[in-house]
């Protein structure tokens, strides 16, 4: 005859069969969720890096036309208004460059960049009755491949007499 203690041990073991397998499956599930979370974080990181690259490229393009305006402003700022766009003839080559495929800005070809030029109120007048300073506002548009809406970069500079 078996002792009571032996029978109790067998009954306890029978109730725990498969527990180790269940623990292993739960461990694999938790590990898998962790791996999926890491993959999702990597995807978000790549998207953020791409967006930062687009913003940097837009800033470069805006600063490029601002530098060109500064260099071409002339002695009396007479050349500054010809850079206004749409309409200004001097910015045409820059606009073509911004909208060309391969500029680094996706979707830039479907949106026209703008260059707004306005005299600065209160600035001392320049020679020949021209304004002494202009505020130049450059706006570059693009749309990232995974974006729902259009993004833009605005650069504002004051161009004055040398």
DSSP file (Angstrom, degrees, kcal/mol; ACC not computed):
  #  RESIDUE AA STRUCTURE BP1 BP2  ACC     N-H-->O    O-->H-N    N-H-->O    O-->H-N    TCO  KAPPA ALPHA  PHI   PSI    X-CA   Y-CA   Z-CA
    1    1 A X              0   0    0      0, 0.0     2,-0.2     0, 0.0     0, 0.0   0.000 360.0 360.0 360.0 140.5    0.0    0.0    0.0
    2    2 A X        -     0   0    0      1,-0.1     2,-0.1     2,-0.0     0, 0.0  -0.522 360.0-111.6 -85.2 149.0    1.2    3.4   -0.9
    3    3 A X     >  -     0   0    0     -2,-0.2     4,-1.7     1,-0.1     5,-0.2  -0.350  22.2-117.2 -75.9 161.1    1.7    6.0    1.7
    4    4 A X  H  > S+     0   0    0      1,-0.2     4,-2.0     2,-0.2     5,-0.1   0.848 113.8  58.1 -64.7 -35.3   -0.6    9.0    1.8
    5    5 A X  H  > S+     0   0    0      1,-0.2     4,-1.9     2,-0.2    -1,-0.2   0.900 105.1  49.5 -64.6 -42.3    2.4   11.3    1.2
    6    6 A X  H  > S+     0   0    0      1,-0.2     4,-2.0     2,-0.2    -1,-0.2   0.889 110.4  50.2 -65.6 -40.8    3.3    9.6   -2.1
    7    7 A X  H  X S+     0   0    0     -4,-1.7     4,-1.9     1,-0.2    -1,-0.2   0.886 109.3  51.6 -66.1 -38.1   -0.3    9.8   -3.4
    8    8 A X  H  X S+     0   0    0     -4,-2.0     4,-2.1     2,-0.2    -2,-0.2   0.907 108.7  51.1 -64.5 -41.5   -0.4   13.5   -2.6
    9    9 A X  H  X S+     0   0    0     -4,-1.9     4,-2.3     1,-0.2    -2,-0.2   0.898 109.7  49.8 -64.0 -41.7    2.8   14.2   -4.5
   10   10 A X  H  X S+     0   0    0     -4,-2.0     4,-2.1     1,-0.2    -1,-0.2   0.894 109.9  50.9 -65.7 -39.1    1.5   12.3   -7.6
   11   11 A X  H  X S+     0   0    0     -4,-1.9     4,-1.3     2,-0.2    -1,-0.2   0.888 110.7  48.8 -65.5 -39.0   -1.8   14.3   -7.5
   12   12 A X  H  X S+     0   0    0     -4,-2.1     4,-0.7     1,-0.2    -2,-0.2   0.907 111.1  50.0 -67.6 -41.5    0.1   17.6   -7.3
   13   13 A X  H >< S+     0   0    0     -4,-2.3     3,-0.8     1,-0.2     4,-0.4   0.887 106.9  54.7 -64.8 -38.5    2.4   16.7  -10.2
   14   14 A X  H >< S+     0   0    0     -4,-2.1     3,-0.7     1,-0.2    -1,-0.2   0.842 105.9  52.6 -64.8 -33.0   -0.6   15.7  -12.3
   15   15 A X  H 3< S+     0   0    0     -4,-1.3    -1,-0.2     1,-0.2    -2,-0.2   0.661 109.8  49.5 -76.0 -16.4   -2.1   19.1  -11.8
   16   16 A X  T X< S+     0   0    0     -3,-0.8     3,-1.8    -4,-0.7     4,-0.4   0.354  75.6 127.9-105.9   5.1    1.0   20.9  -12.9
   17   17 A X  T <  S+     0   0    0     -3,-0.7    -3,-0.0    -4,-0.4    -4,-0.0  -0.432  77.5  17.5 -64.7 132.7    1.7   19.1  -16.1
   18   18 A X  T 3> S+     0   0    0     -2,-0.1     4,-2.1     3,-0.0    -1,-0.2   0.346  89.3 113.0  89.4  -5.2    2.2   21.5  -19.1
   19   19 A X  H <> S+     0   0    0     -3,-1.8     4,-2.5     1,-0.2     5,-0.2   0.903  76.1  52.0 -66.2 -40.0    2.9   24.5  -16.8
   20   20 A X  H  > S+     0   0    0     -4,-0.4     4,-2.2     1,-0.2    -1,-0.2   0.901 109.4  49.8 -63.7 -40.0    6.5   24.7  -18.0
   21   21 A X  H  > S+     0   0    0      2,-0.2     4,-2.3     1,-0.2    -1,-0.2   0.907 110.7  50.1 -63.5 -41.8    5.4   24.7  -21.6
   22   22 A X  H  X S+     0   0    0     -4,-2.1     4,-2.3     2,-0.2    -2,-0.2   0.907 109.6  50.8 -63.6 -42.2    2.8   27.5  -20.9
   23   23 A X  H  X S+     0   0    0     -4,-2.5     4,-2.2     1,-0.2    -1,-0.2   0.898 110.1  50.4 -61.9 -40.7    5.5   29.6  -19.2
   24   24 A X  H  X S+     0   0    0     -4,-2.2     4,-2.3     2,-0.2    -2,-0.2   0.911 110.1  49.6 -64.7 -42.4    7.8   29.1  -22.2
   25   25 A X  H  X S+     0   0    0     -4,-2.3     4,-2.2     2,-0.2    -2,-0.2   0.894 110.9  49.3 -64.8 -39.6    5.1   30.2  -24.6
   26   26 A X  H  X S+     0   0    0     -4,-2.3     4,-2.4     2,-0.2    -1,-0.2   0.903 110.5  51.4 -65.4 -40.2    4.3   33.3  -22.5
   27   27 A X  H  X S+     0   0    0     -4,-2.2     4,-2.3     2,-0.2    -2,-0.2   0.907 110.0  48.7 -61.8 -42.3    8.0   34.1  -22.5
   28   28 A X  H  X S+     0   0    0     -4,-2.3     4,-2.6     2,-0.2    -2,-0.2   0.888 110.3  52.5 -64.8 -39.2    8.2   33.8  -26.3
   29   29 A X  H  X S+     0   0    0     -4,-2.2     4,-2.3     2,-0.2    -2,-0.2   0.929 110.4  46.7 -62.0 -46.2    5.1   36.0  -26.6
   30   30 A X  H  X S+     0   0    0     -4,-2.4     4,-1.9     1,-0.2    -2,-0.2   0.917 113.2  49.3 -63.1 -43.5    6.7   38.8  -24.4
   31   31 A X  H  X S+     0   0    0     -4,-2.3     4,-2.2     1,-0.2    -2,-0.2   0.911 110.3  51.2 -61.2 -43.0   10.0   38.6  -26.3
   32   32 A X  H  X S+     0   0    0     -4,-2.6     4,-2.5     1,-0.2    -2,-0.2   0.898 108.2  51.4 -63.2 -41.2    8.1   38.8  -29.7
   33   33 A X  H  X S+     0   0    0     -4,-2.3     4,-2.2     1,-0.2    -1,-0.2   0.890 109.3  51.5 -63.0 -38.4    6.2   41.9  -28.6
   34   34 A X  H  X S+     0   0    0     -4,-1.9     4,-2.0     2,-0.2    -2,-0.2   0.913 110.0  48.4 -63.5 -42.9    9.5   43.5  -27.5
   35   35 A X  H  X S+     0   0    0     -4,-2.2     4,-2.2     1,-0.2    -2,-0.2   0.914 111.1  50.6 -64.2 -43.0   11.1   42.7  -31.0
   36   36 A X  H  X S+     0   0    0     -4,-2.5     4,-2.3     1,-0.2    -1,-0.2   0.886 108.8  52.1 -62.2 -38.6    8.0   44.2  -32.7
   37   37 A X  H  X S+     0   0    0     -4,-2.2     4,-2.4     2,-0.2    -1,-0.2   0.899 108.9  50.4 -64.1 -40.2    8.2   47.3  -30.6
   38   38 A X  H  X S+     0   0    0     -4,-2.0     4,-2.1     2,-0.2    -2,-0.2   0.901 110.0  49.9 -64.2 -40.7   11.9   47.7  -31.6
   39   39 A X  H  X S+     0   0    0     -4,-2.2     4,-2.0     2,-0.2    -2,-0.2   0.908 111.1  49.4 -63.8 -41.8   11.0   47.3  -35.3
   40   40 A X  H  X S+     0   0    0     -4,-2.3     4,-2.1     1,-0.2    -2,-0.2   0.903 110.2  50.5 -64.6 -41.2    8.3   50.0  -34.9
   41   41 A X  H  X S+     0   0    0     -4,-2.4     4,-2.2     1,-0.2    -1,-0.2   0.883 109.1  52.1 -64.3 -37.2   10.6   52.4  -33.2
   42   42 A X  H  X S+     0   0    0     -4,-2.1     4,-2.3     2,-0.2    -1,-0.2   0.900 108.3  50.8 -64.6 -41.0   13.2   51.9  -36.0
   43   43 A X  H  X S+     0   0    0     -4,-2.0     4,-2.0     2,-0.2    -2,-0.2   0.910 111.3  47.5 -64.0 -42.4   10.6   52.7  -38.6
   44   44 A X  H  X S+     0   0    0     -4,-2.1     4,-2.4     1,-0.2    -1,-0.2   0.896 110.7  52.9 -64.7 -39.9    9.6   55.9  -36.8
   45   45 A X  H  X S+     0   0    0     -4,-2.2     4,-2.2     2,-0.2    -2,-0.2   0.910 108.5  49.1 -62.1 -43.3   13.2   56.8  -36.4
   46   46 A X  H  X S+     0   0    0     -4,-2.3     4,-2.1     1,-0.2    -1,-0.2   0.899 110.9  50.8 -63.7 -40.8   13.8   56.4  -40.2
   47   47 A X  H  X S+     0   0    0     -4,-2.0     4,-2.3     1,-0.2    -2,-0.2   0.907 110.2  49.5 -63.0 -42.4   10.8   58.6  -40.9
   48   48 A X  H  X S+     0   0    0     -4,-2.4     4,-2.2     2,-0.2    -2,-0.2   0.888 109.7  51.0 -65.3 -38.8   12.0   61.3  -38.6
   49   49 A X  H  X S+     0   0    0     -4,-2.2     4,-2.1     2,-0.2    -1,-0.2   0.908 110.2  49.9 -64.7 -41.2   15.5   61.3  -40.2
   50   50 A X  H  X S+     0   0    0     -4,-2.1     4,-2.1     2,-0.2    -2,-0.2   0.921 110.6  49.5 -62.6 -43.9   13.9   61.6  -43.7
   51   51 A X  H  X S+     0   0    0     -4,-2.3     4,-2.3     1,-0.2    -2,-0.2   0.889 109.6  51.5 -63.6 -38.6   11.8   64.5  -42.5
   52   52 A X  H  X S+     0   0    0     -4,-2.2     4,-2.3     1,-0.2    -1,-0.2   0.885 108.1  52.6 -64.4 -37.7   14.8   66.2  -41.0
   53   53 A X  H  X S+     0   0    0     -4,-2.1     4,-2.4     2,-0.2    -2,-0.2   0.909 109.0  49.4 -63.7 -41.6   16.6   65.8  -44.3
   54   54 A X  H  X S+     0   0    0     -4,-2.1     4,-2.4     2,-0.2    -2,-0.2   0.907 111.1  49.2 -64.9 -41.4   13.8   67.4  -46.2
   55   55 A X  H  X S+     0   0    0     -4,-2.3     4,-2.3     2,-0.2    -1,-0.2   0.899 111.5  49.7 -64.9 -39.1   13.7   70.4  -43.8
   56   56 A X  H  X S+     0   0    0     -4,-2.3     4,-2.3     2,-0.2    -2,-0.2   0.916 111.2  48.6 -64.9 -43.2   17.5   70.8  -44.1
   57   57 A X  H  X S+     0   0    0     -4,-2.4     4,-2.4     2,-0.2    -2,-0.2   0.896 111.3  50.3 -64.1 -40.5   17.2   70.7  -47.9
   58   58 A X  H  X S+     0   0    0     -4,-2.4     4,-2.4     2,-0.2    -1,-0.2   0.905 110.4  49.6 -64.8 -41.2   14.4   73.3  -47.9
   59   59 A X  H  X S+     0   0    0     -4,-2.3     4,-2.6     2,-0.2    -2,-0.2   0.906 110.3  51.2 -63.7 -40.9   16.4   75.6  -45.6
   60   60 A X  H  X S+     0   0    0     -4,-2.3     4,-1.9     2,-0.2    -2,-0.2   0.934 111.2  47.3 -60.9 -46.2   19.4   75.3  -47.9
   61   61 A X  H  X S+     0   0    0     -4,-2.4     4,-1.6     2,-0.2    -2,-0.2   0.902 113.1  48.3 -64.6 -41.0   17.4   76.2  -51.0
   62   62 A X  H  X S+     0   0    0     -4,-2.4     4,-1.9     1,-0.2    -1,-0.2   0.920 113.0  47.6 -65.2 -43.1   15.8   79.2  -49.2
   63   63 A X  H  X S+     0   0    0     -4,-2.6     4,-2.4     1,-0.2    -1,-0.2   0.807 105.4  61.5 -68.2 -28.1   19.1   80.4  -48.0
   64   64 A X  H  X S+     0   0    0     -4,-1.9     4,-1.9    -5,-0.2    -1,-0.2   0.935 107.7  41.6 -62.9 -46.5   20.6   80.0  -51.5
   65   65 A X  H  X S+     0   0    0     -4,-1.6     4,-2.3     2,-0.2    -2,-0.2   0.865 113.0  54.4 -72.0 -33.9   18.1   82.5  -53.0
   66   66 A X  H  X S+     0   0    0     -4,-1.9     4,-2.4     2,-0.2    -1,-0.2   0.915 109.1  48.5 -63.3 -41.0   18.5   84.9  -50.1
   67   67 A X  H  X S+     0   0    0     -4,-2.4     4,-2.4     2,-0.2    -2,-0.2   0.893 110.0  52.0 -64.3 -39.4   22.3   84.8  -50.6
   68   68 A X  H  X S+     0   0    0     -4,-1.9     4,-2.0     2,-0.2    -2,-0.2   0.902 109.6  49.3 -64.1 -40.2   21.8   85.5  -54.3
   69   69 A X  H  X S+     0   0    0     -4,-2.3     4,-0.6     2,-0.2    -2,-0.2   0.924 110.5  50.9 -64.3 -43.7   19.6   88.5  -53.5
   70   70 A X  H >< S+     0   0    0     -4,-2.4     3,-0.7     1,-0.2    -2,-0.2   0.919 113.7  44.5 -59.6 -43.7   22.2   89.8  -51.1
   71   71 A X  H 3< S+     0   0    0     -4,-2.4     3,-0.4     1,-0.2    -1,-0.2   0.836 119.4  41.2 -70.1 -32.2   24.9   89.5  -53.7
   72   72 A X  H 3< S+     0   0    0     -4,-2.0    -1,-0.2     1,-0.2    -2,-0.2   0.302  81.0 105.9 -99.6   8.6   22.9   91.0  -56.5
   73   73 A X    <<  -     0   0    0     -3,-0.7     6,-1.1    -4,-0.6     7,-0.4   0.714  69.7-148.7 -67.7 -19.1   21.2   93.8  -54.6
   74   74 A X        -     0   0    0     -3,-0.4     3,-0.4    -4,-0.2    88,-0.3  -0.156  36.8 -62.7  77.5-179.1   23.3   96.5  -56.2
   75   75 A X  S    S+     0   0    0      1,-0.2    87,-0.3    86,-0.1    -1,-0.2   0.827 134.8  30.5 -75.2 -31.7   24.4   99.7  -54.6
   76   76 A X  S    S-     0   0    0     -3,-0.2    -1,-0.2    85,-0.1    -2,-0.1   0.121 107.1-109.6-119.7  22.3   20.9  101.1  -54.1
   77   77 A X  S >> S+     0   0    0     -4,-0.4     3,-0.9    -3,-0.4     4,-0.5   0.618  75.2 134.8  64.0  14.0   18.8   97.9  -53.7
   78   78 A X  T 34  +     0   0    0      1,-0.2     4,-0.2    -5,-0.2     3,-0.2   0.770  68.0  53.8 -65.7 -23.9   17.2   98.5  -57.1
   79   79 A X  T >4 S+     0   0    0     -6,-1.1     3,-0.8     1,-0.2     4,-0.3   0.661  86.2  82.7 -85.5 -15.5   17.6   94.8  -58.0
   80   80 A X  G X4 S+     0   0    0     -3,-0.9     3,-1.9    -7,-0.4     4,-0.2   0.916  85.2  54.2 -60.2 -47.8   15.8   93.3  -55.0
   81   81 A X  G >< S+     0   0    0     -4,-0.5     3,-1.5     1,-0.3    -1,-0.2   0.745  94.2  70.2 -62.4 -21.3   12.2   93.6  -56.2
   82   82 A X  G <  S+     0   0    0     -3,-0.8     8,-1.8     1,-0.3     9,-0.6   0.598  90.2  64.1 -72.6  -6.5   13.0   91.7  -59.4
   83   83 A X  G <  S+     0   0    0     -3,-1.9    -1,-0.3    -4,-0.3    -2,-0.2   0.514  71.9 119.8 -90.6  -6.4   13.4   88.6  -57.2
   84   84 A X    <>  -     0   0    0     -3,-1.5     4,-2.1    -4,-0.2     2,-0.4  -0.342  61.3-124.6 -58.7 137.2    9.7   88.6  -56.1
   85   85 A X  B  4 S+A  115   0A   0     30,-2.2    30,-2.9     2,-0.2     2,-0.2  -0.995  83.6  41.2-142.9 135.3    8.0   85.3  -57.2
   86   86 A X  T  4 S+     0   0    0     -2,-0.4    -1,-0.1    28,-0.2     3,-0.1   0.371 134.8  15.9 -77.1 151.3    5.7   84.6  -58.8
   87   87 A X  T  4 S+     0   0    0      1,-0.3     2,-0.3    -2,-0.2    -2,-0.2  -0.144  91.2 113.3 113.5 -36.3    6.2   87.2  -61.4
   88   88 A X    ><  -     0   0    0     -4,-2.1     3,-0.6    27,-0.1    -1,-0.3  -0.517  54.8-149.8 -74.8 132.7    9.8   88.3  -60.8
   89   89 A X  G >  S+     0   0    0     -2,-0.3     3,-0.9     1,-0.2     4,-0.3   0.774  87.7  63.8 -73.0 -25.5   12.2   87.4  -63.7
   90   90 A X  G 3  S+     0   0    0     -8,-1.8     3,-0.3     1,-0.2     4,-0.3   0.727  98.9  52.8 -75.5 -20.2   15.3   87.0  -61.6
   91   91 A X  G <> S+     0   0    0     -3,-0.6     4,-2.5    -9,-0.6    -1,-0.2   0.447  78.6  98.2 -94.5   0.6   14.1   84.0  -59.5
   92   92 A X  H <> S+     0   0    0     -3,-0.9     4,-2.3     1,-0.2    -1,-0.2   0.884  82.8  48.4 -57.8 -44.0   13.1   81.8  -62.5
   93   93 A X  H  > S+     0   0    0     -3,-0.3     4,-1.9    -4,-0.3    -1,-0.2   0.895 112.6  49.2 -65.4 -39.2   16.3   79.7  -62.5
   94   94 A X  H  > S+     0   0    0     -4,-0.3     4,-2.5     2,-0.2    -2,-0.2   0.919 110.3  50.2 -65.9 -42.9   16.1   79.2  -58.8
   95   95 A X  H  X S+     0   0    0     -4,-2.5     4,-2.4     1,-0.2    -2,-0.2   0.906 109.4  51.9 -61.9 -41.5   12.4   78.1  -59.0
   96   96 A X  H  X S+     0   0    0     -4,-2.3     4,-1.0    -5,-0.2    -1,-0.2   0.899 110.2  49.4 -60.7 -40.3   13.2   75.7  -61.8
   97   97 A X  H  < S+     0   0    0     -4,-1.9     3,-0.4     1,-0.2    -2,-0.2   0.913 110.9  49.1 -65.2 -42.9   16.0   74.2  -59.6
   98   98 A X  H  < S+     0   0    0     -4,-2.5     7,-0.2     1,-0.2    -2,-0.2   0.899 116.2  42.4 -63.7 -40.4   13.6   73.9  -56.6
   99   99 A X  H  < S+     0   0    0     -4,-2.4    -1,-0.2    -5,-0.2    -2,-0.2   0.557  89.9 109.6 -86.2  -7.9   11.0   72.1  -58.7
  100  100 A X  S >< S-     0   0    0     -4,-1.0     3,-1.1    -3,-0.4     8,-0.1  -0.399  80.1-103.2 -68.9 142.4   13.3   69.9  -60.6
  101  101 A X  T 3  S+     0   0    0      1,-0.2    -1,-0.1     2,-0.1     5,-0.1  -0.388 106.9  35.8 -61.1 142.2   13.2   66.2  -59.8
  102  102 A X  T 3  S+     0   0    0      3,-0.1    -1,-0.2    -3,-0.1     4,-0.1   0.578  74.3 122.3  90.3  10.1   16.1   65.1  -57.7
  103  103 A X  S <  S-     0   0    0     -3,-1.1    -2,-0.1     2,-0.3     3,-0.1   0.664  86.2-109.8 -75.6 -14.1   16.3   68.3  -55.6
  104  104 A X  S    S+     0   0    0      1,-0.2     2,-0.7   -46,-0.0   -47,-0.1   0.291  92.5 102.9 100.7  -9.6   15.9   66.3  -52.5
  105  105 A X    >   -     0   0    0     -7,-0.2     3,-1.5   -48,-0.1     4,-0.3  -0.906  67.3-141.1-109.2 108.0   12.4   67.6  -51.9
  106  106 A X  T 3  S+     0   0    0     -2,-0.7    37,-2.7     1,-0.3    -5,-0.0  -0.426  83.9   8.9 -68.3 138.3    9.7   65.1  -52.8
  107  107 A X  T >  S+     0   0    0     35,-0.2     3,-1.2    -2,-0.1     4,-0.4   0.531  86.3 126.1  74.3   5.9    6.7   66.7  -54.4
  108  108 A X  G X   +     0   0    0     -3,-1.5     3,-1.0     1,-0.3    33,-0.2   0.774  63.2  67.6 -67.7 -24.0    8.3   70.1  -54.7
  109  109 A X  G 3  S+     0   0    0     -4,-0.3    -1,-0.3     1,-0.2   -10,-0.1   0.707  97.1  52.5 -69.0 -19.2    7.5   70.1  -58.4
  110  110 A X  G <  S+     0   0    0     -3,-1.2     2,-0.4     1,-0.1    -1,-0.2   0.549 105.0  61.7 -93.2  -7.4    3.8   70.4  -57.8
  111  111 A X  S <  S-     0   0    0     -3,-1.0     2,-0.5    -4,-0.4    30,-0.2  -0.971  78.1-134.9-122.8 133.1    4.0   73.4  -55.4
  112  112 A X        -     0   0    0     -2,-0.4    -3,-0.1    28,-0.1     2,-0.0  -0.739  20.0-132.9 -88.1 123.7    5.4   76.8  -56.5
  113  113 A X        -     0   0    0     -2,-0.5     2,-0.4   -18,-0.1    27,-0.2  -0.374  23.3-142.0 -67.9 155.4    7.8   78.4  -54.0
  114  114 A X  E     - B   0 139A   0     25,-2.1    25,-2.8    -2,-0.0     2,-0.4  -0.920  17.1-166.3-123.3 148.5    7.1   82.0  -53.2
  115  115 A X  E     -AB  85 138A   0    -30,-2.9   -30,-2.2    -2,-0.4     2,-0.5  -0.934  12.9-169.0-131.0 108.3    9.4   85.0  -52.6
  116  116 A X  E     - B   0 137A   0     21,-2.8    21,-3.0    -2,-0.4     2,-0.5  -0.850   2.4-170.4-100.5 131.3    7.5   88.0  -51.1
  117  117 A X  E     + B   0 136A   0     -2,-0.5     2,-0.3    19,-0.2    19,-0.2  -0.984  10.9 166.1-126.0 126.6    9.4   91.3  -51.0
  118  118 A X  E     - B   0 135A   0     17,-2.0    17,-3.5    -2,-0.5    -2,-0.0  -0.997  39.5-105.1-139.3 142.3    8.1   94.3  -49.1
  119  119 A X  E     - B   0 134A   0     -2,-0.3     2,-0.6    15,-0.2    15,-0.3  -0.369  40.1-114.1 -62.3 144.7    9.8   97.6  -48.0
  120  120 A X    >   -     0   0    0     13,-2.4     3,-1.5     1,-0.0    12,-0.2  -0.724  30.1-125.1 -83.5 122.0   10.6   97.7  -44.4
  121  121 A X  T 3  S+     0   0    0     -2,-0.6     3,-0.1     1,-0.2    -1,-0.0  -0.446  92.2  18.0 -67.1 135.5    8.5  100.4  -42.6
  122  122 A X  T 3  S+     0   0    0      1,-0.3    -1,-0.2    -2,-0.2     2,-0.2   0.399  88.3 135.0  86.1  -3.1   10.6  102.9  -40.8
  123  123 A X    <   -     0   0    0     -3,-1.5    -1,-0.3    10,-0.1     9,-0.3  -0.557  67.1-100.3 -76.2 142.9   13.8  102.2  -42.6
  124  124 A X        -     0   0    0     -2,-0.2     8,-0.1     8,-0.1    -1,-0.1  -0.365  48.4-100.2 -60.5 140.9   15.8  105.2  -43.7
  125  125 A X        -     0   0    0      6,-0.1     6,-0.2     7,-0.1    -1,-0.1  -0.280  35.1-132.1 -65.3 148.5   15.2  105.9  -47.4
  126  126 A X    >   -     0   0    0      4,-3.0     3,-1.0     1,-0.2     6,-0.1  -0.308  40.9 -65.2 -89.1 178.3   17.8  104.8  -49.8
  127  127 A X  G >  S+     0   0    0      1,-0.2     3,-1.2     2,-0.2    -1,-0.2  -0.307 118.9  24.2 -64.1 147.9   19.3  106.8  -52.7
  128  128 A X  G 3  S-     0   0    0      1,-0.2    -1,-0.2    -3,-0.1     3,-0.1   0.684 130.8 -69.9  72.9  18.7   17.0  107.9  -55.5
  129  129 A X  G <  S+     0   0    0     -3,-1.0    -1,-0.2     1,-0.3    -2,-0.2   0.534  95.7 139.3  78.3   4.8   13.9  107.6  -53.3
  130  130 A X    <   -     0   0    0     -3,-1.2    -4,-3.0     1,-0.1    -1,-0.3  -0.434  64.8 -88.4 -76.7 156.1   14.1  103.8  -53.1
  131  131 A X        -     0   0    0     -6,-0.2    -6,-0.1     1,-0.1    -1,-0.1  -0.323  29.6-135.0 -60.0 148.8   13.3  102.1  -49.8
  132  132 A X  S    S+     0   0    0     -9,-0.3    29,-1.2   -12,-0.2     2,-0.3   0.637  83.1  14.4 -82.1 -14.6   16.4  101.7  -47.6
  133  133 A X  E     - C   0 160A   0     27,-0.2   -13,-2.4   -13,-0.2     2,-0.4  -0.989  62.9-152.9-158.4 150.7   15.6   98.1  -46.7
  134  134 A X  E     -BC 119 159A   0     25,-2.9    25,-3.0    -2,-0.3     2,-0.6  -0.960  15.1-136.7-125.4 144.7   13.4   95.2  -47.9
  135  135 A X  E     -BC 118 158A   0    -17,-3.5   -17,-2.0    -2,-0.4     2,-0.5  -0.911  23.4-162.3 -97.2 122.2   12.0   92.3  -46.0
  136  136 A X  E     -BC 117 157A   0     21,-3.3    21,-2.5    -2,-0.6     2,-0.6  -0.924   6.0-170.4-109.7 122.8   12.4   89.2  -48.1
  137  137 A X  E     -BC 116 156A   0    -21,-3.0   -21,-2.8    -2,-0.5     2,-0.5  -0.954   2.8-169.5-116.7 115.5   10.2   86.1  -47.2
  138  138 A X  E     -BC 115 155A   0     17,-3.1    17,-2.7    -2,-0.6     2,-0.5  -0.902   1.6-171.8-107.5 128.3   11.1   82.9  -49.0
  139  139 A X  E     -BC 114 154A   0    -25,-2.8   -25,-2.1    -2,-0.5     2,-0.4  -0.982   1.6-170.6-123.8 124.8    8.7   79.9  -48.7
  140  140 A X  E     - C   0 153A   0     13,-2.4    13,-2.2    -2,-0.5     2,-0.3  -0.947   9.0-159.2-115.2 133.3    9.6   76.5  -50.1
  141  141 A X  E     + C   0 152A   0     -2,-0.4     2,-0.3    11,-0.2    11,-0.2  -0.821  18.3 155.6-113.1 149.8    6.9   73.7  -50.2
  142  142 A X  E     - C   0 151A   0      9,-2.2     9,-3.3    -2,-0.3     2,-0.4  -0.968  28.8-140.1-158.5 167.7    7.2   69.9  -50.4
  143  143 A X        -     0   0    0    -37,-2.7     7,-0.1    -2,-0.3   -35,-0.1  -0.943  21.0-135.0-137.8 115.3    5.2   66.8  -49.5
  144  144 A X    >   -     0   0    0     -2,-0.4     3,-1.6     5,-0.3   -39,-0.0  -0.308  26.6-113.1 -65.2 150.9    7.0   63.8  -48.1
  145  145 A X  T 3  S+     0   0    0      1,-0.3    -1,-0.1     3,-0.0   -38,-0.0   0.832 117.0  38.2 -57.0 -34.5    6.0   60.4  -49.6
  146  146 A X  T 3  S+     0   0    0    -99,-0.1    -1,-0.3     2,-0.0     2,-0.2   0.346  96.6 108.4 -99.0   7.2    4.3   59.2  -46.4
  147  147 A X    <   -     0   0    0     -3,-1.6     3,-0.0     1,-0.1     4,-0.0  -0.542  55.7-155.3 -88.6 150.4    2.8   62.6  -45.4
  148  148 A X  S    S+     0   0    0     -2,-0.2     2,-0.2     2,-0.1    -1,-0.1   0.808  79.2  32.4 -86.9 -35.8   -0.9   63.5  -45.6
  149  149 A X  S    S-     0   0    0      1,-0.0    -5,-0.3     0, 0.0     2,-0.2  -0.697  90.9 -89.3-121.6 172.2   -0.3   67.3  -45.9
  150  150 A X        -     0   0    0     -2,-0.2     2,-0.3    -7,-0.1    -7,-0.2  -0.533  34.5-150.0 -79.8 143.3    2.2   69.7  -47.5
  151  151 A X  E     -C  142   0A   0     -9,-3.3    -9,-2.2    -2,-0.2     2,-0.3  -0.776  14.8-171.3-106.6 158.0    5.2   70.9  -45.5
  152  152 A X  E     -C  141   0A   0     -2,-0.3     2,-0.4   -11,-0.2   -11,-0.2  -0.984  17.8-148.5-146.5 160.0    6.9   74.2  -45.9
  153  153 A X  E     -C  140   0A   0    -13,-2.2   -13,-2.4    -2,-0.3     2,-0.5  -0.999  14.3-161.6-127.7 130.9    9.9   76.2  -44.8
  154  154 A X  E     -C  139   0A   0     -2,-0.4     2,-0.4   -15,-0.2   -15,-0.2  -0.957   6.4-175.0-117.2 127.6    9.8   79.9  -44.4
  155  155 A X  E     -C  138   0A   0    -17,-2.7   -17,-3.1    -2,-0.5     2,-0.4  -0.986   5.3-167.1-120.9 131.5   13.0   82.0  -44.3
  156  156 A X  E     +C  137   0A   0     -2,-0.4     2,-0.3   -19,-0.2   -19,-0.2  -0.966  11.0 170.1-121.9 132.9   12.8   85.8  -43.6
  157  157 A X  E     -C  136   0A   0    -21,-2.5   -21,-3.3    -2,-0.4     2,-0.6  -0.982  29.9-133.2-139.4 151.0   15.7   88.2  -44.2
  158  158 A X  E     -C  135   0A   0     -2,-0.3     2,-0.6   -23,-0.2   -23,-0.2  -0.931  21.1-162.9-103.1 121.9   16.1   92.0  -44.2
  159  159 A X  E     +C  134   0A   0    -25,-3.0   -25,-2.9    -2,-0.6     2,-0.2  -0.927  21.0 163.2-107.8 121.8   18.1   93.2  -47.2
  160  160 A X  E     -C  133   0A   0     -2,-0.6   -27,-0.2   -27,-0.2   -83,-0.1  -0.716  43.8 -62.7-130.3 179.0   19.5   96.7  -46.8
  161  161 A X              0   0    0    -29,-1.2    -1,-0.1    -2,-0.2   -85,-0.1  -0.307 360.0 360.0 -62.4 145.8   22.1   99.0  -48.3
  162  162 A X              0   0    0    -87,-0.3    -1,-0.1   -88,-0.3   -86,-0.1   0.505 360.0 360.0 -68.8 360.0   25.7   97.9  -47.9
